[in-house]
Amino acid sequence: MDVYRAIADPTRRAILDELVDRSGQSLFELCARLTMKHGINSSRQAIAQHLGVLEAAGLIRTRRVGRSKLHWYQGDPLKAIAERWPIATDERDT
């Protein structure tokens, strides 16, 4: 899965923001936080699909704990983009 495609959607970016703030959340917790903090009223199924896209892109990892599936932010793919992205310098600064 392409990282750029994964972060193109505003709901997926909000999910990543929530996981940066508090990693290890369940689907239920994420849905509640997205509704309260971002006004995103998507169904649990829709959020689960977004989480699948983020996981396929390597931006989150998951682990089952009992009956829950918990989600953690993985920043390595975004760090790799930032490290290889060319930085334009202003000629006036030289």
C-alpha distances in whole Angstrom, upper triangle without the diagonal:
4,6,9,8,8,11,12,14,17,17,14,15,19,17,16,20,21,19,20,24,24,22,22,22,22,21,25,25,22,23,27,26,23,26,29,28,25,27,24,25,22,23,22,20,18,17,16,13,12,12,10,7,8,9,5,5,8,10,12,14,16,20,22,25,28,27,24,21,20,18,18,16,14,15,14,11,13,16,15,14,18,20,19,19,23,25,28,31,34,37,39,38,39
4,5,5,6,9,10,12,16,16,13,14,18,17,15,19,21,19,20,23,24,22,23,23,24,23,26,26,23,24,27,26,23,27,29,27,25,27,24,25,23,24,23,21,19,18,18,15,13,14,12,9,9,11,8,6,9,10,13,16,18,22,25,28,31,30,27,23,22,19,19,16,15,14,14,10,11,14,13,12,15,17,16,16,19,22,24,28,30,33,36,35,36
4,5,5,6,9,11,14,14,11,11,15,14,12,15,18,16,17,20,21,19,21,21,22,21,24,24,21,22,25,23,21,24,26,24,22,24,22,24,22,23,22,21,19,17,17,15,13,13,12,9,8,10,9,5,8,8,11,14,17,21,24,27,30,29,26,22,21,17,16,13,12,11,11,7,8,11,11,9,12,14,14,14,17,19,22,25,28,31,34,32,34
4,5,5,6,9,12,14,11,11,15,15,13,16,19,18,18,21,23,21,23,23,24,23,26,25,22,23,26,24,21,24,26,24,22,24,21,24,22,24,23,22,19,18,19,17,14,15,15,11,10,13,12,9,11,11,14,17,20,24,27,30,33,31,28,25,23,20,19,16,15,13,14,10,9,13,12,10,12,15,14,13,16,18,20,24,26,29,32,31,32
4,6,5,7,11,12,10,11,14,14,14,16,19,18,19,22,23,22,23,23,23,21,24,24,21,21,25,23,20,23,26,24,21,22,20,22,19,21,21,19,16,16,17,14,11,13,13,9,9,12,11,9,12,12,14,17,20,24,26,29,31,30,27,24,23,19,19,17,16,16,16,13,12,16,16,13,16,19,18,17,20,22,24,27,29,33,35,34,36
4,6,7,10,10,7,8,12,11,10,13,15,15,16,19,20,18,20,19,20,18,21,21,17,18,21,20,17,20,23,21,18,20,17,19,17,19,18,17,14,13,14,11,8,10,10,6,6,9,9,7,10,8,11,14,16,20,23,25,28,27,23,20,19,16,16,13,13,13,14,11,11,15,15,13,16,19,18,18,21,23,25,28,31,34,36,35,37
4,5,7,9,6,6,10,10,9,11,14,14,14,17,18,18,20,19,20,19,21,21,17,18,21,19,16,19,21,19,16,19,16,19,17,19,19,19,16,14,15,14,10,11,13,9,8,12,12,9,11,9,12,15,18,22,24,27,29,28,25,22,20,16,16,13,13,12,14,11,10,13,14,12,14,17,17,16,19,20,23,26,28,31,33,32,34
4,7,9,8,8,11,12,12,14,16,17,17,20,21,21,23,22,23,21,23,23,19,19,22,20,17,20,22,20,17,18,16,19,17,19,20,19,16,15,17,15,11,14,14,11,11,14,14,12,15,13,15,19,21,25,27,30,32,31,27,24,23,20,19,17,17,16,17,14,13,16,17,14,16,19,19,17,20,21,23,26,28,31,33,32,34
4,6,5,6,9,10,11,13,15,16,17,19,20,20,21,20,20,18,20,20,16,16,19,17,14,16,19,17,14,15,13,15,13,16,17,16,13,12,14,12,9,12,13,10,10,14,15,13,16,13,15,19,20,24,26,28,30,28,25,22,21,18,19,16,17,17,19,16,15,19,20,17,19,22,22,21,24,24,26,29,31,34,36,35,37
4,5,5,6,9,10,10,12,14,15,17,18,19,21,19,20,17,19,18,15,15,17,15,11,14,16,14,10,12,10,13,12,15,16,17,13,12,15,14,10,13,15,13,12,16,17,16,17,15,16,19,21,24,26,28,30,28,25,23,21,18,18,16,18,17,20,18,16,19,21,19,19,23,24,22,24,25,26,29,31,34,35,35,37
4,5,5,6,9,10,11,12,14,15,16,17,18,16,16,14,15,15,11,11,13,12,9,11,14,12,9,10,7,10,9,12,13,13,10,8,11,11,8,10,13,11,11,14,16,15,17,14,14,18,18,22,23,25,27,25,22,19,18,16,16,15,17,17,20,18,17,20,22,21,21,25,26,24,27,28,29,32,34,38,39,38,40
4,5,5,6,9,10,11,12,14,15,15,16,15,15,13,16,15,11,12,15,13,10,13,16,14,12,14,11,13,12,14,13,14,11,8,11,10,6,8,10,9,7,11,13,11,13,10,11,14,15,19,21,23,25,24,20,18,16,13,13,12,13,14,17,15,14,17,19,18,19,22,23,22,25,26,28,31,33,36,38,37,39
4,5,5,6,9,10,10,12,14,14,17,15,17,15,18,16,13,14,16,13,11,14,16,13,11,14,12,15,14,17,16,17,14,12,14,14,10,11,13,12,9,13,15,13,14,10,12,15,17,21,23,25,27,26,22,20,18,14,14,11,13,12,15,14,12,15,17,16,16,20,21,20,23,23,25,28,30,33,35,33,36
4,5,5,6,9,10,11,12,13,15,14,15,14,15,13,10,11,12,10,7,11,12,9,7,10,9,12,12,15,15,16,14,11,14,14,11,11,15,14,12,15,17,16,16,13,13,16,17,20,22,24,26,25,21,19,17,14,14,12,14,14,18,17,15,18,20,19,19,23,24,23,26,26,28,30,32,36,37,35,38
4,5,5,6,9,10,10,10,12,10,12,10,12,11,7,9,11,9,7,11,13,11,10,12,10,13,12,14,13,14,12,9,11,12,8,8,12,11,9,12,14,14,14,11,10,13,14,17,19,20,22,21,17,15,13,10,10,9,12,13,16,16,15,18,20,19,20,23,25,24,27,27,30,32,34,38,39,38,40
4,5,5,6,9,10,9,12,11,13,13,15,13,10,12,14,12,11,14,15,13,12,15,14,16,15,17,16,17,15,12,13,14,10,9,12,12,8,11,14,12,12,8,8,11,13,16,19,20,23,23,19,16,13,10,9,7,9,9,13,13,11,14,16,16,16,19,21,21,24,24,27,29,32,35,36,35,37
4,5,5,6,9,10,13,12,15,14,16,14,11,13,14,11,10,13,14,11,10,14,13,16,16,19,18,19,17,14,16,17,13,13,16,15,12,15,17,16,15,11,11,15,16,19,21,22,25,24,21,18,15,12,11,9,12,11,15,15,13,15,18,18,17,20,22,22,25,24,27,29,31,35,35,34,36
4,5,5,6,8,10,9,11,12,13,10,7,10,11,7,8,11,11,9,10,13,12,15,15,17,16,18,16,13,14,16,13,12,16,16,13,15,18,17,16,13,12,14,15,17,19,20,22,21,18,16,13,10,10,9,12,13,17,17,16,18,21,21,21,23,26,25,28,28,31,33,35,38,39,37,40
4,5,5,5,7,7,10,11,13,10,8,12,13,10,11,14,15,13,13,16,15,18,17,18,16,18,17,13,14,16,13,11,14,15,11,12,16,15,14,10,9,11,12,14,16,17,20,20,16,14,10,7,6,5,9,10,14,15,14,16,19,19,19,22,24,24,27,28,30,33,35,39,39,37,39
4,6,6,10,10,14,15,17,14,12,15,16,13,13,17,17,14,15,18,17,20,20,22,20,22,20,17,18,19,16,14,17,17,13,14,18,16,14,11,10,12,14,17,19,20,23,23,19,17,14,11,8,6,9,9,13,14,13,14,17,18,17,19,22,22,25,25,28,30,32,36,36,34,36
4,7,10,10,14,15,16,13,11,14,14,11,12,15,14,12,14,17,17,20,20,22,20,22,21,17,19,21,18,16,19,20,16,18,21,20,18,14,13,15,16,18,20,20,23,23,20,18,14,12,10,9,12,13,16,18,16,17,21,21,20,23,25,25,28,28,30,32,34,38,38,36,38
4,7,7,11,13,14,10,10,13,13,10,12,16,15,13,15,18,18,20,20,21,19,21,21,17,17,20,18,15,18,19,16,17,20,20,18,15,12,14,14,15,17,17,20,20,16,15,11,10,8,9,12,14,17,19,18,19,22,23,23,25,27,28,31,30,33,35,37,41,41,39,41
4,6,9,12,13,11,10,14,14,12,14,17,17,16,17,20,19,21,20,21,18,20,20,16,16,18,16,13,16,17,14,14,18,17,15,12,9,10,10,12,14,14,17,18,14,12,8,7,5,6,10,12,15,17,16,18,20,22,22,24,26,27,30,30,33,35,38,41,42,40,42
4,7,10,12,10,10,13,14,13,15,18,18,18,19,21,20,21,20,20,17,19,19,15,15,18,16,13,15,17,15,14,17,18,15,13,10,9,8,9,10,10,14,14,11,9,5,5,5,8,11,14,17,19,19,20,23,24,25,26,29,29,33,33,36,39,41,45,46,43,45
4,7,8,6,6,10,11,10,12,15,15,15,16,18,17,17,17,17,14,16,16,13,12,16,14,12,14,17,14,14,18,18,17,14,11,11,9,10,11,11,13,13,9,8,5,5,7,10,13,16,19,20,20,22,25,25,26,28,30,31,34,35,37,40,42,46,47,44,47
4,5,5,6,9,10,11,12,14,15,16,17,18,16,16,15,14,11,13,14,11,10,14,14,11,13,16,15,14,17,19,18,16,12,12,9,10,10,10,11,10,6,6,5,6,9,12,16,19,21,22,23,25,27,27,28,31,33,33,36,37,40,42,45,48,49,47,49
4,5,5,6,9,10,10,12,14,15,16,16,14,13,12,11,7,9,11,8,7,11,11,9,11,14,13,13,16,18,18,16,13,13,11,12,12,12,14,11,8,7,7,8,11,14,17,19,22,22,23,25,27,27,29,31,33,33,36,37,40,42,45,48,49,47,50
4,6,5,6,9,10,11,12,14,15,15,13,12,12,10,8,11,12,10,10,14,14,12,15,18,17,17,20,22,21,19,16,16,14,15,14,14,14,12,9,10,10,11,14,16,20,22,25,26,26,28,30,30,31,34,36,36,39,39,42,45,47,50,51,50,52
4,5,5,6,9,10,11,12,13,14,13,13,13,13,10,14,14,11,12,15,15,13,16,18,17,17,21,22,21,18,15,16,14,15,15,14,15,14,11,11,10,10,13,15,18,21,24,24,24,26,29,29,30,32,34,34,37,37,40,42,44,48,49,47,49
4,5,5,6,9,10,10,11,12,11,11,11,11,9,12,12,8,10,13,11,10,14,15,14,15,18,19,18,15,13,14,13,15,15,16,18,16,12,11,10,9,11,12,16,18,21,21,21,23,26,26,26,29,31,31,34,34,37,39,41,45,46,44,46
4,6,5,6,9,10,10,10,8,8,8,8,7,10,10,7,9,12,11,11,14,16,15,17,20,20,21,18,16,17,16,18,18,18,19,17,14,13,13,12,15,16,19,21,24,24,24,26,29,28,29,32,33,33,36,36,39,41,43,47,48,46,49
4,6,5,6,8,10,10,9,9,10,11,10,13,13,11,13,16,15,15,18,20,19,20,23,24,23,21,18,20,18,20,19,19,20,18,15,15,14,14,16,18,21,23,26,27,26,28,31,30,31,34,36,35,38,38,40,42,44,48,48,47,50
4,5,5,6,8,9,9,10,12,13,12,15,15,12,14,17,15,14,18,19,17,19,22,22,22,19,17,19,18,20,20,20,22,20,17,16,14,14,15,15,19,20,24,24,23,25,28,28,28,31,33,32,35,35,37,39,41,44,45,43,46
4,6,6,5,6,5,7,9,11,11,14,12,9,13,15,12,13,16,17,16,18,21,21,21,18,16,19,18,21,21,22,23,21,18,17,16,14,16,15,19,20,23,23,22,24,27,26,26,30,31,30,33,33,35,37,39,43,43,42,45
4,6,6,5,5,5,8,10,11,14,13,11,14,16,15,16,19,20,19,21,24,24,24,21,20,22,21,23,24,24,25,23,20,19,18,17,19,19,23,24,27,27,25,28,31,30,30,33,35,34,36,36,38,40,42,45,46,45,48
4,6,6,8,9,12,14,14,18,17,15,18,20,18,18,22,23,21,23,26,26,26,23,22,24,23,25,25,25,26,24,21,21,19,19,20,20,24,24,28,28,26,29,32,31,31,34,36,34,37,37,38,40,42,45,46,44,47
4,6,8,11,13,16,16,19,17,15,18,20,17,18,22,22,20,22,25,25,25,21,20,23,23,25,25,26,27,26,22,22,20,18,19,18,21,22,26,26,23,26,29,28,27,31,33,31,34,33,35,37,38,42,42,40,43
4,5,9,11,14,15,18,15,13,17,18,15,16,20,20,18,21,24,23,23,20,20,22,23,25,26,27,28,27,23,22,20,18,19,18,21,21,25,24,22,25,28,26,26,29,31,29,32,31,33,35,36,40,40,39,42
4,6,9,12,14,17,15,13,17,18,16,18,21,21,20,23,25,25,26,23,22,25,24,27,27,28,29,27,24,23,22,21,22,21,24,25,28,27,25,28,31,29,29,33,34,32,35,35,36,38,39,43,43,42,45
4,6,9,11,13,11,10,14,14,13,14,18,17,17,20,22,22,23,20,20,22,22,24,25,26,27,25,22,21,20,18,20,19,22,23,26,25,24,27,29,28,28,32,33,31,34,34,35,38,39,43,44,43,46
4,7,9,11,10,10,13,14,13,15,18,19,19,21,23,24,25,22,21,23,23,25,25,26,26,24,21,20,20,19,21,21,25,26,29,28,27,30,32,31,31,35,36,34,37,37,39,42,43,47,47,46,49
4,7,8,6,7,10,11,10,13,15,15,16,18,20,21,22,20,19,21,20,23,23,24,25,22,19,19,19,18,20,20,23,24,27,26,25,29,30,29,30,34,34,33,36,37,38,41,43,46,48,47,49
4,5,5,6,9,10,11,12,14,16,17,18,20,22,23,21,20,21,20,21,21,22,23,19,17,17,18,17,20,21,24,26,28,27,27,30,32,31,32,35,36,35,39,39,41,44,46,50,51,50,52
4,5,5,6,9,10,10,12,14,15,16,18,20,21,19,17,18,16,18,17,18,19,16,14,13,14,14,17,19,22,24,27,26,26,29,30,30,31,34,35,35,38,39,41,44,46,50,51,50,52
4,5,5,6,9,10,11,13,14,15,17,19,20,19,17,18,16,18,18,19,20,17,15,14,15,15,18,20,22,24,26,25,26,29,30,29,31,34,35,34,38,39,41,44,46,50,51,50,52
4,5,5,6,9,10,11,13,14,15,17,19,17,16,18,17,19,19,22,23,20,17,16,17,16,18,19,21,23,25,23,23,27,28,27,29,32,32,32,35,36,38,41,43,47,48,47,49
4,5,5,6,9,10,11,12,14,15,17,15,13,15,14,17,17,19,20,18,15,13,13,12,15,15,18,20,22,21,21,24,26,25,27,30,30,30,33,34,36,39,41,45,46,45,47
4,5,5,6,9,10,10,12,14,15,14,12,13,12,14,14,17,18,15,13,11,12,11,14,15,17,20,22,20,21,24,26,25,27,30,31,30,34,35,38,41,43,46,48,47,49
4,5,5,6,9,10,11,13,14,14,13,14,14,16,17,20,21,18,16,14,15,13,16,16,18,20,21,20,20,24,24,24,26,29,29,29,32,34,36,39,42,45,47,46,47
4,5,5,6,9,10,11,13,11,11,13,13,16,18,20,22,20,17,14,14,12,14,13,15,17,19,17,17,21,22,21,23,26,26,26,29,30,33,36,38,41,43,42,44
4,5,5,6,9,10,11,9,8,9,9,13,14,17,19,17,14,11,11,8,10,11,12,15,17,16,16,19,21,20,22,25,26,26,29,31,33,36,39,42,44,42,44
4,5,5,6,9,10,10,9,10,10,13,14,18,20,18,15,12,12,11,13,13,14,16,17,16,17,20,21,21,23,25,26,26,30,31,34,37,40,43,45,44,45
4,5,5,6,9,9,9,11,12,16,18,21,23,21,19,15,15,13,14,13,13,15,16,14,15,18,18,18,20,23,23,23,26,28,31,34,37,40,42,41,42
4,5,5,6,5,6,9,11,14,17,20,22,21,18,14,13,10,11,9,10,11,13,11,12,15,16,16,18,20,21,21,25,26,29,32,35,38,40,38,40
4,5,5,6,5,6,8,11,14,17,20,19,16,12,12,9,10,9,9,12,12,11,13,16,16,17,19,21,22,23,26,28,31,34,37,40,42,40,42
4,5,8,8,9,11,14,17,20,23,22,19,16,15,13,13,13,12,14,13,11,14,17,16,16,19,21,21,22,26,28,31,34,37,40,42,41,42
4,6,8,10,13,16,19,22,25,24,21,18,17,14,13,12,10,11,11,8,10,13,13,13,16,18,17,18,22,24,27,30,33,36,38,37,38
4,6,7,10,14,17,20,23,23,20,16,15,12,11,9,7,8,8,7,9,12,12,13,15,17,17,18,22,24,27,30,34,37,39,37,38
4,7,10,14,17,20,23,23,19,16,14,10,9,6,5,6,7,6,8,11,12,12,14,16,17,18,22,23,26,29,32,35,37,35,37
4,7,10,14,16,19,19,16,12,10,6,5,5,5,8,10,10,11,13,15,16,17,19,21,21,25,26,30,32,35,39,40,38,40
4,7,11,13,16,17,14,10,8,6,5,7,7,10,11,12,14,16,17,18,20,22,23,24,28,29,33,35,38,42,43,41,43
4,7,10,13,13,10,6,5,5,6,9,10,14,15,16,18,20,21,22,24,25,27,28,32,33,36,39,42,45,47,45,46
4,6,10,11,8,6,5,7,9,12,13,17,18,19,21,23,24,25,27,28,30,31,35,36,40,42,45,48,50,48,49
4,6,7,6,4,6,9,12,15,17,20,22,23,25,26,27,29,31,32,34,35,39,40,43,46,49,52,53,51,53
4,6,5,6,7,11,13,17,18,22,24,25,27,28,30,31,33,34,36,37,41,42,45,48,50,54,55,53,54
4,6,8,10,14,16,20,22,26,27,29,30,32,33,35,36,38,39,41,44,45,49,51,54,57,59,56,58
4,7,10,13,17,20,22,26,28,29,30,32,33,35,36,38,40,40,44,45,48,51,54,57,58,56,58
4,6,10,13,17,19,23,25,25,27,29,30,31,33,35,36,37,41,42,45,47,50,54,55,53,55
4,7,10,14,16,19,21,22,23,25,27,28,29,31,33,34,37,38,42,44,47,50,52,50,51
4,7,10,13,16,19,20,21,23,24,26,27,29,30,31,35,36,39,41,44,48,49,47,48
4,7,10,13,15,16,17,19,21,22,23,25,27,27,31,32,35,38,40,44,45,43,45
4,6,10,12,14,14,16,18,19,20,22,24,25,28,29,32,35,38,41,42,40,42
4,6,9,11,11,12,15,16,17,18,21,21,25,25,29,31,34,37,39,36,38
4,6,7,9,10,12,13,14,16,18,19,22,23,27,29,32,35,37,35,36
4,6,5,6,9,10,11,12,15,15,19,20,23,26,29,32,33,31,32
4,5,5,6,9,10,10,12,14,18,19,23,25,28,31,33,31,32
4,5,5,6,9,10,11,12,16,18,21,24,27,30,32,30,31
4,5,5,6,9,10,10,14,15,19,21,24,28,29,27,29
4,5,5,6,9,10,13,14,18,20,23,26,28,26,27
4,5,5,6,8,12,14,17,20,23,26,28,26,27
4,5,5,6,10,12,15,18,21,24,26,25,25
4,6,5,8,9,13,15,19,22,24,21,23
4,6,8,9,13,15,19,21,24,21,22
4,6,9,12,15,19,21,24,22,22
4,6,9,13,16,18,21,20,20
4,6,9,13,15,18,17,17
4,6,10,12,15,13,14
4,7,9,12,11,12
4,6,9,7,8
4,5,6,8
4,5,6
4,6
4
